[in-house]
């Protein structure tokens, strides 16, 4: 799904990556799977956890419904943020980070007022998001049709598959949460190891940059002295009366007369 988003992103901004050779494009799509895997692991972490919870038949129906909508909702949200840069990338020339929330909900009321204009101008991003969510729902339906039968011999085989599958999924999830088996979890700067710096946006995905920018530390706000103490020495706001302006204008007139002589 994220590789498909990367392909759409590449087509929309083909002029940005037109100078990249075939090797660089292959690296972007291949190594981009590492960054996609981290996002998939984080977006489906609760879904994976609930899928392993055993329950009675009467509770299992409710649990299955909860798992289904949790899977569809969480992945739809992450896909939505990935589709945001289909339209927003042209303005910032990079993948969006956590600052996108500050711009949308940080007091900029014009974002809400201009929402109809955004929907009209960026219809292609909405169409792409809707299509991807449809594929997500369709994939869930197909996976349910492939459920094995419940015959006694099949149940014993399913138990073995479940044990092996659970071990494998847990291992892959732990690796995905870190973005690999390296000592340091996958970071934004790692994208530049696989492709030229001007093309790293093709390797990354927007949910990954949001997650990593949320974790990045910000510089502390320094206050060298209290405001009351500073105002004793500095007066940034000054009050003037009309008399002061008259005196100032007269002095300027005298100065201009002297200069003319």
Secondary structure, 3 states (H helix, E strand, C coil): CHHHHHHHHHHHCCCCCCCCCHHHHHHHHHHHHHHHHHHHHHHCHHHHHHHCCCCCHHHHHHHHHHHHHHHHHHHHHHHHHHHHHHHHHHHHCCCCCCHHHHHHHCCCCHHHHCHHHHHHHCHHHHHHHHHHHHHHHHHHHHHHHCCCCCCHHHHHHHHHHHHHHHHHHHHHHHHHHHCCCCCCCCCHHHHHHCCCHHHHHHHCCHHHHHHHHHHCCCCCCCCCCCHHHHHHHCCCCCCCCHHHHHHHHHHHHHHHHHHHC
